């Protein structure tokens, strides 16, 4: 029987994502000047105020206030009328030294013996229903908000947009799990005041349906374009008004959008957030590593859909184990348990090995903090970082290394494909 599945996304201006982006900007700056930095930084944002808290072990000193303000301004909170802007908000730092009790379980005489920075389980997922091996509802939700942010910055076709927004996409699947059509789309976008509320709502709805959505559809592969239809139910700013938003409308915290960050409710999640954590924290690094595994398995033809779980004990080098679920879509004559054993032969899941394989000690994290950590484009960018004393460093940084299909040939060889 056909069924509906829904995923949501939130924009870079959503208060929780503002917090994530500040935390990850701090991570990047620490790693740029000291690749061995150990950082766990949480951010809270509210009306006119930013609070930074966490633990750091690093040989560098940063102007954390400036980094926070620069991040807020880059997002687009630059006007006093937003009741939260980078130039005037207060920034309070309560960052202190990392606990030695935690550090002794991570740092060892040999880097290869580095223990896991925490206990827990991490999941990676991939499906062949999209070109980037992501669940379609989440991929479309992200695309809608990326395009909405582009329209906001262009300030041409739509001139009243503010930074905070959310989207949601509901897809109808056939009983054999194939996407058949887009059933509903929700877009809530913060906006400037209008002289008339009725005119406001009609204008916003018209612009979203007739300007935003066609721009999104135009960039999609043909097989996905066909899922859009004239019967889609649109809910545009369903509360009727969205002037008060961002950290003034709702307090934001690091790590509160973990499903938006991963697979939109598909697969599974171990519960650990990513932003604000250096790669010694397996909540982050092992989640990237399991995505890398799942994507390469699906791309190699092992299965149409794969979930990978890995688990750790704090301070212990080797993972507790690896679990594979192919949801009955396996293309090979092996059980999921047998597939997991072969995965252990291909991918070294010790914390230091993950850091090295995916180059996770580079300052690559600011770009992950909005519009999802998974399904993004692997590319290299040039970044410049500056310390309070004026010292600058420029680096070529490879982003989203866990999205590379660099193990497909090895997987095919091991599985005889």
Secondary structure, 3 states (H helix, E strand, C coil): CCEEEEEEEECCCCHHHHHHHHHHHHHHHHHHHCCCCEEEEEEEEECCEEEEEEEEECCCCCCHHHHHHHHHHHHCCCCHHHCCCCCCCEEEEEEEECCHHHHHHHCCCCHHHCCECCCEEEEEEEECCCCCCCCHHHHHHHHHHHHHHHHHHHCCCCCCEEEEEEEEEEEEECCCCCEEEEEEEEEEEEECCCCCHHHHHHHHHHHHHHHHHHHHHHCCCHHHHCCCCCCCEEEECCCCCCCCCHHHHCCEECCCCHHHHCCCCCCCCCCCCCCCECCCCHHHHHHHHHHHHHHHHHHHCCECEEEEEEEECECCCCCCEEEEECCCCECCCCCHHHHHHHHHHHCCCCHHHHHHHCCCCCCCCHHHCCCCCCCCCCEEEEEEEECCCCCEEEEEEEECHHHCCCCHHHHHHHHCC
